[in-house]
Amino acid sequence: MKWGTMAVQSMSSVTKCLVWVTALCLATVTLTTEGAGLYDLRFTQNVYNVSVPENSHGKTFAIPASKMGIYIPENLPVTITYQLLDTTEDLFKVEDRLVGDFSFLLIRTHSGSYGRLNREFKSEYHFKVKAVAESNGVTFETTANVIVYISDLNDLQPLFDQTSYEVTVPEDTQLHQSIAQVSAYDGDQGINREIYYSFVDKTNMFAIHPTSGVVTLTRPLNYFLKKEYTLQILAQDRGPISTQSTRKRPATLLVQVRPVNYFPPDINVKKLPTVIEPSQGEVVLAIVKVQDRDIGENGKVKTVQLVQSPAKELISLQKGGQEGEYRVVLRPSAQVETPNPGFNLTVQAIDNGAPALDRNETFYITVYDSNVIPKFTVSAISVHVEEIAPINTPITYVQAESNRKFDIRYEIVGGNTFNLFKVNHISGLVSTSAILDAEKLRNVQLKIVVYNAVQRNLRSSDTCIVNITIVDNNDNSPQFHITDNVSEIYIQENLPIGSSIFKIGVTDLDQNENGKISFSIINAKNVPFEIEPFTGIIRTSSILDYETMRHSYKLNIRISDWGLPFSRENEMIFTVNLQDTNDNKPQFETGNCTGVIHRKTPVGTEVQVVPAIDFDVNDILQYHIEAGNENTCFAINNGTARLTLNCPLGVIKETSQRLRLVSKDGLHDSDPVDIQIDITDDPADQRLSGKHVNIVCQRTDIYQRLQNLVALSHTNNEPTDFGIAKTTLPDAVNTAPKFNNSVPKNLDLSEGVAVDSMVARFQAVDQDAGYNGKLVYVIRSGDVEGYFKIDMFTGTLKVMSPLDREFRDEYRLLLEVSDLGSPLLLSNISVDIKVLDENDNAPKFNQDLYTVTISESINVNSTVAQVSATDKDLGKNAEIVYTIVSNTDHFSINPSNGIIKVNKPLDREKYPVYQVLVRASDRGEKLVSLSSTATVLVELTDVNDVVPEFTPNSYSVRIREDHPVGSVVTVVTAADTDEGKFGEVSYHLVYGEDFFEIDSETGVIRIIKGLDYESHQVHNISVRAQDGGIPPLVSVCFINIEVSDVNENFLAPVFESFFAIGYVSENEPIGVTVMFVKAYDPDGDGVTYSIRDGSGLGRFTIDSNGKLFKLKSIFLISYSCKNICMYSKRTPEFLSVT
């Protein structure tokens, strides 16, 4: 193996080469120099340091720190050999090499030692080397110590202390905060054990410190978007890549995102109306529902408890039947007084989050004593109401009393299935709410309760039963069971006298005598029909013939009930249609037919037409040859009676045929007609009259008889009204009732007028008689609250409930009067009632909170909002003055109209929200001025008026050139105090995109391309920060990134051989080229050469290409041989040249 192939790393900084130069001359000169003796031979050093790479192949020479061996004096013939001493490991061997006057000691690895040198197992070896010198049979020994250092070869990959890591990180973790740390170990030495950490896959969510392995967060986490991240982390040492390197094994980091406990529990309280009975056990005061909007453990409620209670001995919190439901329970006690009328409670809920969040909810509980339950004066009432009562007709009052001064309310809780009745919840007046019908419902039992209006607990109430009997009136006219106005009846002619043709179905919904009905035919002209008065059966009174009599009759049927005081009637016209029956047989118009036909008459020739007549209208006649046509030489059309020749007569022998024809209508057959036909062969037969066939028939009187019958039928079916009058019912003429002109149209009432006071009397008149003149009154509209009532029969208007002008100051009542006709007719009148006022109300804003959103750039004196308050009083008592109560000079208010304006320039970045308290006061005359307040919440919307600001505005960063791609260089931050999109800052590189990238959201700058100190020592990049405005506002910061140099020259240059021999004549001129030496660098760097040592030092020089030049004159007698030690760039390697 050549020395030049032993390119290995050593502890020195340069590579050496020994050059032995021999000066040549033309003459031979014999030198007799007195040399040192054999026993003066010594190693150049007592101790030698050499190095050899671990895992070296066999016969790899160690690299000495200095020249090893023994100088040989001139003219001393000696042979020197070397031996290893004090070593039991068969790892190394020694060799000798004589170059000029120097015997080199060479140490190399044993040929079988490959794989046995492991620096991590043993880093150095100590042994002795013995030199044996022999000269003329005399031997001499000398020793030296050798230390062999095993140099590191970067043959080990970094190993993580664990193959997988797992961390749980809250989703609200701050950016750039450490969330984990990984650690790896490399058994190599020096730079080979220094480790860089990096991610296998690019990520913007996290960053890892290249040397510490600390993982930090670079983008916000969101549990709902992603619950976990799996990161592959690579550990790479900084040494050169070894050919023995194995595949890198990354570690896995699982980052699980833990949802943050954002929300405290929500507490919803449903207070229950509570009445405490003296002997009652537990009373549920309220239902508390607790929920947490978080998820997972954070959304679980850990504790719910009462933290403030005026009577802890009485009140407890118990878990309800549903999840998150709790009951506030009161257990009355004779020893402890129950707070009355109420008290405050505070419920605290704590969730299961880490850290836990809690919420307190304070609410007021009202407790009432059961003794204050109002009581009815009577427990049951029985009343009657006529079914003709209009809607809103009063029926009766239910009255309750209470020893406490609070309002009571009435309510129907049972028996009102069809909602026929209603009760005024204030006055207790029971009235109709729908049209009554005694035929559907006779008796109604209403269950009415009275209760405390504030408490509204129906279980703590008194009950009154109101039994209402609906009295039947003759309010229904009898009705036909026919939907149309005209009923069609169809009968056949020739029915016997007294035959039943139809039974009229009728009903009357009234009861008893009011529901009994009589029937009659009221035609003024005679008709051939009669009706039974109690059954409604229509019968014939004569024989009817369709051909000679009317085909249709109209009967005016009247039905009348037996009601009192007036009978109700109804009429309907029935049409009786007479249907034709087949009661006549067909009759031929001709008979006694005779004639002749020529034998050669063509087939199909018409012989004769023999029609018949049937007096029945719709009969269809058919014709047949009944006899005499056995040879089928004749045929008759069964519809037209056309007789034709059906076969050639020349083929038959007969000389005559007698045909018998009949006509049929489907039921009857006519009398037959015979036709005698002679067959002649003589075309000149006189009977033919020049034709093929000639038939002669005698006519009958049937056609004349038909004409007479049609004339009679036409006379009897001429149009007629059948004696039916256009108006026959006595109630057909009905006029509407009218109010008297003297009734008042406008009324003034004090709001303090007593209930049941008469307001006025309204009377109407109706000129009709009977039900058409019977009148009833009702308030049709304008009083849905039930403050007034009118007597159904007298028209007297009264106050039914207390009046409140502030609730309603005017009533326009539509009073209606109607008769009981069918259909009923009505009239109405509008009455305006004005309620007079008293000053008893404070101004009230139309809302307690006004929310206004304006731009922060709004001009001074611009309108912000307008508040509005109203006072239900009148006059001065309702005049309102507005003022601003809050201590602010940014806004002003107009005292008259409540318009709020901007008084000073606004700045959202300083005050994003203003709470302005506004007061409204009236100008009350008799009482002290009353007032109320409202809050105006003014929210300022952002204007993109703030430029993103870097802090600081310039950065200086220093980073090694060998930092892995993906490493974070720095983080830039720009703040924008604007809101929303205007305050969202994005980052962009202006310069430096070739080597760096920036996270547009977080400003993290990372390496995307390997850095190189030799090509770029400094990178000046610019970052632009811009907000989300249109157009965006932009600022720029400058970043100076200084790249630190890293020694990348891991491997030393290697000479082709550790020695070289050159020749030069003594008389060669200075500057002559003596020889060439060559070295190469495995790292790929350039090589420089220099002469550092040797006897030729100063007499030769070498250039950058390895060319050795003569520098001074050399005299052969003085410098026959020169040795030179040369160095290549940086890392040494020993080389000797002779």
PyMOL commands that set and color helices and strands:
alter all, ss='L'
color gray80, all
select helices_A, chain A and resi 3-5+38-40+190-193+296-299+370-372+512-515+649-651+686-688+702-716+770-773+875-878+980-983
alter helices_A, ss='H'
color red, helices_A
select strands_A, chain A and resi 15-24+47-53+63-64+69-71+79-85+92-99+102-109+124-135+138-151+159-160+164-170+178-181+184-185+195-199+206-208+214-217+228-237+251-258+266-271+275-276+283-291+301-308+315-319+325-330+342-351+358-366+368-369+375-376+380-386+394-397+400-401+408-414+421-423+429-432+443-452+462-471+479-480+486-492+500-503+506-507+517-521+529-531+537-540+552-561+569-579+587-588+590-598+606-609+612-613+622-627+634-636+642-645+656-664+673-680+693-699+738-739+746-750+758-761+764-765+775-781+788-790+796-799+810-819+826-836+844-845+849-855+863-866+869-870+880-884+891-893+899-902+913-922+931-941+949-950+954-960+968-971+974-975+986-991+996-998+1004-1007+1018-1026+1034-1044+1054-1055+1059-1065+1073-1076+1079-1080+1089-1093+1100-1102+1107-1110+1121-1128
alter strands_A, ss='S'
color yellow, strands_A
deselect
rebuild
show_as cartoon
